[in-house]
Amino acid sequence: MSRRKRKGSSPKFNKRERKPQSRTIQGTLYVRRNGGATLVVKEGDQEASYRVHARDTFTAMHRDEVEANAIVRPSTGRNRFSKEKSDRETGVKVKVQKVLTRARTQLTGTVFFDGSRYFVVPDDPRIPLNFNLNKKELKTLNPEPKVQDKVV
């Protein structure tokens, strides 16, 4: 089997021009029901919004003020579904680094038991995390919450 040589250099394979650039941004995180989010950054009079994948939200919840790392990756200039060049020049990936201020200090939820541990499922569907409870901590509460009880 013979290998064919590529003619010329394609921007897809030119590594020097495709180095991603990163910067730190701060803004408000708006979480959707599926766990993904939108980060809204206010810079002077203008607002910029960035999409954040569910796995990149860290421990941030809806309406938290966060600090995030935005990685700007130059695109190849081609649309994935056609051979024409696209108008989109860059792709931005945003990953939350830390939570600056919490929007909520109290959450409501329902207590569940799965056979080995207790946990609270938040009532707000925009909070994708479940909170684990120790059996010792559960017994110190007065009155002791039972399964399917609402807690704050």
Secondary structure as GFF3:
##gff-version 3
##sequence-region A 1 152
A	DSSP	three_ten_helix	16	18	.	.	.	ID=ss1
A	DSSP	beta_strand	21	31	.	.	.	ID=ss2
A	DSSP	beta_strand	37	43	.	.	.	ID=ss3
A	DSSP	beta_strand	46	52	.	.	.	ID=ss4
A	DSSP	three_ten_helix	54	56	.	.	.	ID=ss5
A	DSSP	beta_strand	65	74	.	.	.	ID=ss6
A	DSSP	beta_strand	90	101	.	.	.	ID=ss7
A	DSSP	beta_strand	109	113	.	.	.	ID=ss8
A	DSSP	beta_strand	118	122	.	.	.	ID=ss9
A	DSSP	beta_strand	131	133	.	.	.	ID=ss10
A	DSSP	alpha_helix	135	140	.	.	.	ID=ss11
A	DSSP	beta_strand	150	151	.	.	.	ID=ss12
###
